[in-house]
């Protein structure tokens, strides 16, 4: 609790301060940061990037297809960022998650520091090390993502949406802030750099809220509830209702308000996608449209996210690619 004279800052304000910092770095093109050059035999580096592309294709097919329209340099950089995020996430969600300690997270963070200094630990790190040297990417969102994983190790309840918002920023909003400097802003854009970053942040938050709503049952089986406790109480619900997994009118009403909130973040994100570099828009639109559809599927399942997993069929995924492409051309 804040001591006397201390002002509590909302999570949104804390995160917005990071957004402003990122935006100002892009404006300065990071020349002041003077990052060290990473020296690797040329073919080894391209092999490292190819491997990142393979991992991205394996785990995020739709997104991967979207990246193929980007310039080769941008596409490779996005793959490298994707792979680092995936490996970070695997630490707390992967097969070895039960053995991961706070010390392991600290080690991962010091590896990140080294990589930003041009001293990568392995091949996949080398690709990211090269990426952060070429683009105005800052270490802050990467460190924040590690912070989100630390949170997952010690926290399984969120008192309010303010707390949940910070978690969503750490684990997903950060990805938007890492990606914008690589994707680039359109030369025709009239928008401020901050507003584009804010939209990227909103997309991350929207995606994470959607994940949370889709995985309620799955998380409950692991003893986790990622829903704002105060809002559950207001709706006349508790953790026990979630563990019981019964779809009631109270639950439906609660879910309606949660879905509505996620959609407002998607609306916010849409405003910014159109400001991105023309070649970089497609994967972002594809991701946005696909995730939005997950919310529709939860509704189609009559809000039963306890035992039914809302997912978008392969056909619908493929159909959303040309739709995303059309949107990206507007």
HELIX and SHEET records of a PDB file:
HELIX    1   1 UNK A   11  UNK A   28  1                                  18    
HELIX    2   2 UNK A   31  UNK A   33  5                                   3    
HELIX    3   3 UNK A   42  UNK A   59  1                                  18    
HELIX    4   4 UNK A   61  UNK A   67  1                                   7    
HELIX    5   5 UNK A   72  UNK A   93  1                                  22    
HELIX    6   6 UNK A   97  UNK A   99  5                                   3    
HELIX    7   7 UNK A  102  UNK A  116  1                                  15    
HELIX    8   8 UNK A  123  UNK A  134  1                                  12    
HELIX    9   9 UNK A  140  UNK A  154  1                                  15    
HELIX   10  10 UNK A  161  UNK A  168  1                                   8    
HELIX   11  11 UNK A  169  UNK A  173  3                                   5    
HELIX   12  12 UNK A  174  UNK A  183  1                                  10    
HELIX   13  13 UNK A  193  UNK A  214  1                                  22    
HELIX   14  14 UNK A  216  UNK A  221  1                                   6    
HELIX   15  15 UNK A  229  UNK A  234  1                                   6    
HELIX   16  16 UNK A  239  UNK A  244  1                                   6    
HELIX   17  17 UNK A  249  UNK A  273  1                                  25    
HELIX   18  18 UNK A  278  UNK A  280  5                                   3    
HELIX   19  19 UNK A  281  UNK A  300  1                                  20    
HELIX   20  20 UNK A  314  UNK A  329  1                                  16    
END                                                                             
